[in-house]
């Protein structure tokens, strides 16, 4: 592959060419999103009535200079075919392409592998968005900072509690200039509560040489020699070789690139005051759903159900769903295609997926009801509320860490008058007795 770096100056004062890259990962990741990822790739899981990756595209479409989006991942090409077809109609001004890795290359390795595709059309800069991020994606604000500082890179940051900060990449910045002075991925001790949101803007003339330099450093690093036991010597030796090669091929922005960028003085942070959280576990889809619904309500979205005595905003109801007028929904509820909500049912802080049924007088709180699943009459399916500013969806019950959001996988059944609390239920299970704080396999 040839590495052609475009010139950053704008021709005739025209708007500089910009691209966007969405990192969607692949099927061997997302184990924390089970049982939902058993039936649907995480980027296509719907929160607030739309696939997770759609929210990224919506934000990208608001940047006038972006005309092409590259989705990079190692799912099969067929996985995103329908989504790209539909999105191309919804966002006709943007060309959307899927670039498939055939093995995990890491967030930086994937960018470098597809550098020719990203550089096609000579963009001067490009955004990189992790698909498993839920936020308002203030891309135009990042672009304004990038241009005003003649930056090489801009990272999106947000403030979290000090106890949570060490779970993320931490940014030390100059309060006045917003220049990044120091970046550490998951530090062992507290250095800052300003964290990496997983959204970046890079100058093409700077980022690819930085990645190339990191690759060179890695290949020049002396390799550790391991001495396997005499038992099965040959196979263990080759296993070590394979593992070492795989490690060399995976290159990550967070661990391998960002700290070096901070040393170059042209790396800046835009701190968002708006909502942000990761969508890592299946349970984290519920707070993400709430955040996107609240944003839709603030912006006056016509997609939301009109408020009434039994609709506590914000609520999304798919046009093909059937909701009995006596059922009470909300706040922060999404009802999927062809779902059926019976008389007197109560649904709050939950996602009800396609073709699911909640029978009369049932109660669903802080839960996800899977595709084709059914909740019996007078049944109760509930999780435990967690603080709004919390970045975890696990809680401690009887000394054991359990999921605070109850999740029913595909085609699960909860019997009449059965109570399910703080459970994760794998697909095709029938629950005929009360159950709490369990993973039902």
C-alpha positions as CSV (number, residue, x, y, z in Angstrom):
1,X,0.0,0.0,0.0
2,X,1.3,3.5,-0.8
3,X,1.0,6.2,1.8
4,X,0.0,9.4,0.2
5,X,-0.4,12.3,2.6
6,X,-2.6,15.1,1.5
7,X,-1.7,18.8,2.0
8,X,-3.6,20.5,4.8
9,X,-4.1,23.9,3.2
10,X,-7.5,24.5,1.8
11,X,-7.7,25.2,-1.9
12,X,-9.3,28.6,-2.8
13,X,-10.7,28.9,0.7
14,X,-13.0,25.9,0.2
15,X,-14.0,23.6,3.0
16,X,-11.4,21.0,3.8
17,X,-12.3,17.5,2.9
18,X,-13.2,15.4,5.9
19,X,-14.0,11.7,6.3
20,X,-15.3,9.6,9.2
21,X,-14.4,6.1,10.3
22,X,-16.7,4.0,12.6
23,X,-15.0,1.1,14.4
24,X,-17.6,-1.7,14.8
25,X,-15.4,-4.5,16.1
26,X,-16.3,-8.1,15.4
27,X,-18.0,-11.3,16.5
28,X,-15.2,-12.6,18.8
29,X,-15.6,-9.4,20.8
30,X,-18.9,-8.5,22.4
31,X,-19.0,-11.4,24.8
32,X,-20.0,-9.0,27.5
33,X,-23.0,-8.1,25.4
34,X,-24.4,-11.7,25.6
35,X,-27.0,-13.0,25.6
36,X,-28.2,-10.2,23.1
37,X,-25.2,-10.6,20.9
38,X,-25.9,-14.3,20.4
39,X,-28.6,-13.2,17.9
40,X,-27.6,-9.8,16.7
41,X,-24.2,-8.0,16.3
42,X,-24.0,-5.3,19.0
43,X,-23.6,-2.4,16.6
44,X,-27.1,-3.3,15.1
45,X,-28.8,-3.7,18.5
46,X,-31.5,-1.0,18.7
47,X,-31.5,1.6,21.5
48,X,-34.2,4.4,21.3
49,X,-35.6,2.8,18.2
50,X,-32.5,2.7,16.1
51,X,-29.3,0.6,15.8
52,X,-26.4,1.7,18.0
53,X,-24.3,2.5,14.9
54,X,-27.1,4.6,13.4
55,X,-26.7,7.2,16.2
56,X,-23.0,7.6,15.1
57,X,-24.1,8.1,11.5
58,X,-26.7,10.7,12.5
59,X,-24.1,12.8,14.1
60,X,-21.7,12.4,11.2
61,X,-24.4,13.6,8.8
62,X,-24.5,16.9,10.6
63,X,-20.9,17.7,9.6
64,X,-21.2,19.4,6.1
65,X,-17.7,18.5,4.9
66,X,-18.1,14.7,5.4
67,X,-19.1,12.9,2.2
68,X,-17.8,9.4,3.0
69,X,-18.0,7.0,6.0
70,X,-15.8,3.9,6.3
71,X,-17.1,1.3,8.8
72,X,-14.2,-1.0,9.8
73,X,-14.7,-4.3,11.5
74,X,-14.3,-8.1,11.2
75,X,-17.9,-9.1,10.9
76,X,-18.8,-10.8,7.6
77,X,-19.7,-8.3,4.8
78,X,-23.3,-9.5,4.8
79,X,-23.9,-8.4,8.4
80,X,-24.2,-4.7,7.6
81,X,-25.5,-5.0,4.0
82,X,-29.1,-4.1,4.7
83,X,-28.2,-1.5,7.3
84,X,-25.9,0.3,4.8
85,X,-28.5,0.0,2.0
86,X,-31.2,1.6,4.3
87,X,-28.8,4.2,5.7
88,X,-27.6,5.3,2.2
89,X,-31.3,6.2,1.5
90,X,-31.7,8.0,4.8
91,X,-28.3,9.9,4.4
92,X,-28.0,10.3,0.6
93,X,-25.3,12.9,0.9
94,X,-22.9,10.3,2.5
95,X,-21.3,7.4,0.8
96,X,-21.0,4.5,3.3
97,X,-18.6,1.6,2.8
98,X,-17.7,-1.4,4.9
99,X,-14.1,-2.4,5.1
100,X,-13.6,-5.9,6.5
101,X,-10.6,-7.1,8.6
102,X,-10.0,-10.8,8.4
103,X,-8.5,-10.8,11.9
104,X,-8.6,-8.3,14.8
105,X,-6.0,-5.6,14.1
106,X,-6.8,-3.2,16.9
107,X,-8.2,0.3,16.7
108,X,-4.9,1.7,15.2
109,X,-4.0,-1.4,13.2
110,X,-7.3,-1.3,11.4
111,X,-6.9,2.3,10.4
112,X,-3.4,1.7,9.1
113,X,-4.4,-1.4,7.2
114,X,-7.1,0.5,5.3
115,X,-5.1,3.8,5.0
116,X,-5.4,3.8,1.2
117,X,-9.2,3.6,1.4
118,X,-9.3,6.3,4.1
119,X,-6.9,8.6,2.1
120,X,-8.8,8.1,-1.2
121,X,-10.1,11.6,-2.3
122,X,-7.3,13.2,-0.3
123,X,-9.1,14.1,2.9
124,X,-7.2,16.4,5.2
125,X,-8.6,15.0,8.4
126,X,-11.0,12.3,9.5
127,X,-13.1,11.4,12.5
128,X,-12.8,8.1,14.3
129,X,-15.8,6.9,16.3
130,X,-16.1,3.8,18.4
131,X,-19.5,2.3,17.7
132,X,-20.0,1.2,21.3
133,X,-20.2,4.8,22.6
134,X,-23.4,6.6,23.5
135,X,-23.2,10.4,23.4
136,X,-24.3,13.4,21.5
137,X,-21.1,13.3,19.4
138,X,-20.3,17.1,19.2
139,X,-18.3,16.6,16.0
140,X,-18.7,20.2,14.7
141,X,-17.3,21.5,18.1
142,X,-14.3,19.2,17.8
143,X,-13.8,20.4,14.2
144,X,-13.9,24.0,15.3
145,X,-11.3,23.4,18.0
146,X,-9.2,21.4,15.5
147,X,-9.1,24.3,13.0
148,X,-8.6,27.1,15.6
149,X,-5.5,25.3,17.0
150,X,-4.2,24.0,13.7
151,X,-4.2,20.6,15.6
152,X,-2.8,17.3,14.7
153,X,-5.5,15.6,16.8
154,X,-8.5,16.3,18.9
155,X,-10.0,13.8,21.4
156,X,-13.4,14.0,23.0
157,X,-13.3,14.0,26.8
158,X,-15.7,14.0,29.7
159,X,-15.6,14.2,33.5
160,X,-16.4,11.2,35.7
161,X,-16.1,10.5,39.4
162,X,-12.6,9.9,40.6
163,X,-13.4,6.3,41.6
164,X,-14.4,5.5,38.1
165,X,-11.7,7.4,36.2
166,X,-9.1,4.6,36.4
167,X,-11.3,2.3,34.3
168,X,-10.8,4.6,31.3
169,X,-8.0,6.4,29.5
170,X,-7.2,9.5,31.5
171,X,-6.3,12.9,30.0
172,X,-4.2,15.6,31.7
173,X,-4.8,18.9,29.8
174,X,-4.0,22.6,30.0
175,X,-7.2,24.3,31.3
176,X,-6.6,27.4,29.2
177,X,-5.4,26.1,25.9
178,X,-7.0,22.6,26.1
179,X,-3.8,21.0,24.9
180,X,-3.3,17.4,26.0
181,X,-0.2,17.3,28.2
182,X,-0.4,13.6,29.2
183,X,-2.5,10.5,28.4
184,X,-2.5,7.2,30.3
185,X,-4.8,4.3,29.5
186,X,-6.4,2.9,32.7
187,X,-3.8,4.3,35.1
188,X,-3.0,2.4,38.3
189,X,-3.2,5.6,40.4
190,X,-5.4,8.7,40.0
191,X,-4.1,11.3,37.6
192,X,-7.2,13.0,36.2
193,X,-11.0,12.6,36.1
194,X,-11.1,13.8,32.5
195,X,-11.5,10.6,30.4
196,X,-11.3,9.5,26.8
197,X,-14.8,9.2,25.2
198,X,-13.6,7.1,22.2
199,X,-14.2,9.8,19.6
200,X,-11.2,11.4,17.8
201,X,-10.4,13.8,14.9
202,X,-7.0,13.2,13.3
203,X,-5.0,15.1,10.6
204,X,-4.2,12.5,7.9
205,X,-0.6,13.9,7.5
206,X,0.1,13.2,11.1
207,X,-1.7,10.1,12.4
208,X,-0.5,7.6,9.8
209,X,3.2,8.4,10.3
210,X,2.6,8.1,14.0
211,X,1.0,4.6,13.6
212,X,3.9,3.6,11.2
213,X,6.4,4.7,13.9
214,X,4.6,2.7,16.5
215,X,4.7,-0.4,14.3
216,X,8.4,0.1,13.7
217,X,9.1,0.4,17.4
218,X,7.2,-2.8,18.1
219,X,9.0,-4.8,15.4
220,X,12.4,-3.5,16.6
221,X,11.6,-4.4,20.3
222,X,13.5,-7.5,21.4
223,X,11.3,-10.5,21.6
224,X,11.1,-12.4,24.9
225,X,12.2,-16.1,24.5
226,X,10.0,-18.5,26.5
227,X,11.2,-22.0,27.3
228,X,8.3,-24.5,27.3
229,X,8.5,-27.7,29.3
230,X,9.8,-30.9,27.6
231,X,6.2,-32.2,27.4
232,X,4.7,-31.4,24.0
233,X,7.7,-29.1,23.3
234,X,7.1,-28.6,19.6
235,X,3.4,-27.7,19.7
236,X,3.9,-25.3,22.7
237,X,6.8,-23.7,20.9
238,X,4.7,-23.0,17.8
239,X,1.8,-21.8,20.0
240,X,4.1,-19.2,21.6
241,X,5.3,-18.1,18.2
242,X,1.7,-17.7,16.9
243,X,0.7,-15.7,20.0
244,X,3.7,-13.4,19.7
245,X,2.9,-12.7,16.1
246,X,-0.8,-12.0,16.9
247,X,0.3,-9.5,19.6
248,X,2.6,-7.8,17.1
249,X,-0.3,-7.4,14.6
250,X,-2.7,-5.8,17.1
251,X,-2.1,-2.0,17.5
252,X,-4.4,0.1,19.6
253,X,-4.9,3.9,19.5
254,X,-5.4,4.0,23.3
255,X,-2.4,2.0,24.4
256,X,0.0,2.5,21.6
257,X,-0.6,5.9,19.9
258,X,-2.3,8.6,22.1
259,X,0.5,9.0,24.7
260,X,3.0,9.7,21.9
261,X,0.7,12.2,20.3
262,X,0.6,14.1,23.7
263,X,4.4,14.7,23.4
264,X,4.0,16.5,20.1
265,X,2.2,19.6,21.5
266,X,-0.6,19.7,18.8
267,X,-3.0,17.3,20.6
268,X,-6.1,18.9,22.1
269,X,-9.2,17.8,24.1
270,X,-12.8,19.0,23.6
271,X,-14.6,18.4,26.9
272,X,-18.3,17.6,26.5
273,X,-20.7,18.6,29.2
274,X,-23.4,16.5,27.5
275,X,-24.2,12.9,28.2
276,X,-21.7,10.0,27.6
277,X,-21.4,6.4,28.4
278,X,-20.1,3.2,26.9
279,X,-22.3,0.4,25.7
280,X,-20.1,-2.6,26.7
281,X,-22.4,-5.0,28.6
282,X,-25.9,-6.0,27.5
283,X,-27.3,-4.2,30.6
284,X,-25.7,-0.9,29.6
285,X,-28.1,-0.7,26.6
286,X,-30.9,0.4,29.1
287,X,-29.2,3.6,30.4
288,X,-28.0,4.3,26.8
289,X,-31.6,3.9,25.7
290,X,-32.7,6.4,28.3
291,X,-30.0,9.0,27.4
292,X,-30.9,8.9,23.7
293,X,-34.6,9.1,24.4
294,X,-34.1,12.1,26.7
295,X,-32.0,13.8,23.9
296,X,-34.8,13.0,21.4
297,X,-37.3,14.6,23.7
298,X,-35.2,17.7,24.2
299,X,-34.8,18.2,20.5
300,X,-38.6,17.7,19.9
301,X,-38.3,14.5,17.9
302,X,-41.5,13.5,16.1
303,X,-40.6,9.8,16.6
304,X,-41.6,9.8,20.3
305,X,-45.0,8.8,21.5
306,X,-47.2,11.8,22.6
307,X,-47.5,12.2,26.3
308,X,-50.7,11.2,28.1
309,X,-51.9,9.9,31.4
310,X,-50.4,6.5,30.5
311,X,-47.4,7.7,28.5
312,X,-44.7,9.2,30.7
313,X,-42.1,10.8,28.3
314,X,-39.8,9.9,26.8
315,X,-41.2,6.7,25.1
316,X,-40.6,5.2,21.7
317,X,-43.3,2.9,20.3
318,X,-42.7,1.3,16.9
319,X,-45.6,2.0,14.5
320,X,-46.2,-1.8,14.2
321,X,-46.4,-2.4,17.9
322,X,-49.7,-2.9,19.7
323,X,-50.1,-1.2,23.1
324,X,-53.4,-1.4,25.1
325,X,-54.6,2.0,26.1
326,X,-54.7,1.0,29.7
327,X,-51.0,0.0,29.8
328,X,-48.7,2.5,31.4
329,X,-45.3,3.1,29.7
330,X,-42.3,5.3,30.7
331,X,-40.2,7.0,31.3
332,X,-37.4,5.8,29.1
333,X,-39.0,2.9,27.3
334,X,-38.6,1.6,23.8
335,X,-41.1,-0.8,22.3
336,X,-40.0,-2.7,19.2
337,X,-41.7,-3.8,16.0
338,X,-44.8,-6.0,16.4
339,X,-44.4,-6.1,20.2
340,X,-47.7,-6.5,22.1
341,X,-48.3,-4.8,25.5
342,X,-51.4,-6.0,27.3
343,X,-54.1,-4.3,29.4
344,X,-52.9,-2.8,32.7
345,X,-49.2,-3.7,32.0
346,X,-46.6,-1.4,33.5
347,X,-43.3,-0.9,31.6
348,X,-40.6,1.5,32.9
349,X,-36.9,2.1,32.1
350,X,-36.9,-0.9,29.7
351,X,-36.4,-2.1,26.1
352,X,-39.0,-4.5,24.7
353,X,-37.7,-6.0,21.5
354,X,-39.3,-7.2,18.3
355,X,-42.3,-9.6,18.5
356,X,-42.2,-9.7,22.3
357,X,-45.4,-9.9,24.4
358,X,-46.1,-8.6,27.8
359,X,-49.5,-9.9,29.0
360,X,-52.1,-8.1,31.0
361,X,-51.2,-6.6,34.4
362,X,-47.5,-7.7,34.1
363,X,-44.7,-5.3,35.3
364,X,-41.4,-4.8,33.6
365,X,-38.8,-2.5,35.2
366,X,-35.2,-1.9,34.3
367,X,-35.1,-4.8,32.0
368,X,-34.7,-6.0,28.4
369,X,-37.3,-8.3,27.0
370,X,-35.8,-10.3,24.1
371,X,-37.1,-11.0,20.6
372,X,-40.2,-13.2,20.6
373,X,-40.1,-13.5,24.4
374,X,-43.3,-13.4,26.5
375,X,-44.0,-12.2,30.0
376,X,-47.1,-13.8,31.6
377,X,-50.1,-12.1,33.2
378,X,-49.3,-10.6,36.6
379,X,-45.7,-11.5,36.3
380,X,-42.9,-9.2,37.4
381,X,-39.6,-8.8,35.6
382,X,-37.3,-6.3,37.2
383,X,-33.8,-5.0,37.6
384,X,-32.4,-2.6,40.2
385,X,-32.0,1.1,39.4
386,X,-28.5,2.4,39.4
387,X,-27.4,6.1,39.9
388,X,-27.7,8.2,36.7
389,X,-24.0,9.1,36.8
390,X,-22.8,5.4,37.3
391,X,-20.8,3.8,34.6
392,X,-21.5,0.2,35.7
393,X,-24.6,-1.9,35.5
394,X,-23.5,-4.5,38.1
395,X,-24.4,-4.5,41.7
396,X,-23.5,-6.5,44.8
397,X,-26.3,-8.8,46.1
398,X,-25.5,-11.2,49.0
399,X,-21.8,-10.6,48.5
400,X,-22.0,-11.6,44.8
401,X,-21.7,-9.3,41.8
402,X,-24.9,-9.5,39.7
403,X,-26.4,-7.6,36.7
404,X,-28.6,-4.7,37.8
405,X,-30.5,-5.0,34.6
406,X,-32.7,-8.1,34.0
407,X,-32.2,-9.5,30.5
408,X,-34.3,-12.1,28.8
409,X,-32.7,-13.5,25.7
410,X,-34.5,-14.5,22.5
411,X,-37.7,-16.6,22.9
412,X,-37.8,-16.8,26.7
413,X,-41.0,-17.3,28.6
414,X,-41.9,-16.0,32.1
415,X,-45.0,-17.8,33.5
416,X,-48.0,-16.1,35.0
417,X,-47.4,-14.5,38.4
418,X,-43.7,-15.4,38.3
419,X,-41.1,-12.9,39.6
420,X,-37.7,-12.5,37.9
421,X,-35.3,-10.1,39.6
422,X,-31.7,-9.2,38.6
423,X,-31.2,-12.1,36.3
424,X,-29.7,-12.8,32.9
425,X,-31.6,-15.5,31.0
426,X,-30.1,-17.2,28.0
427,X,-32.3,-17.8,24.9
428,X,-35.2,-20.4,24.8
429,X,-35.6,-20.7,28.6
430,X,-39.0,-21.1,30.4
431,X,-39.2,-19.6,33.8
432,X,-42.0,-21.2,35.8
433,X,-40.8,-20.2,39.3
434,X,-39.6,-17.1,41.0
435,X,-35.9,-16.5,40.5
436,X,-33.4,-13.8,41.6
437,X,-29.7,-12.9,41.2
438,X,-29.0,-15.7,38.8
439,X,-27.6,-16.4,35.3
440,X,-30.1,-18.9,33.9
441,X,-28.4,-21.2,31.4
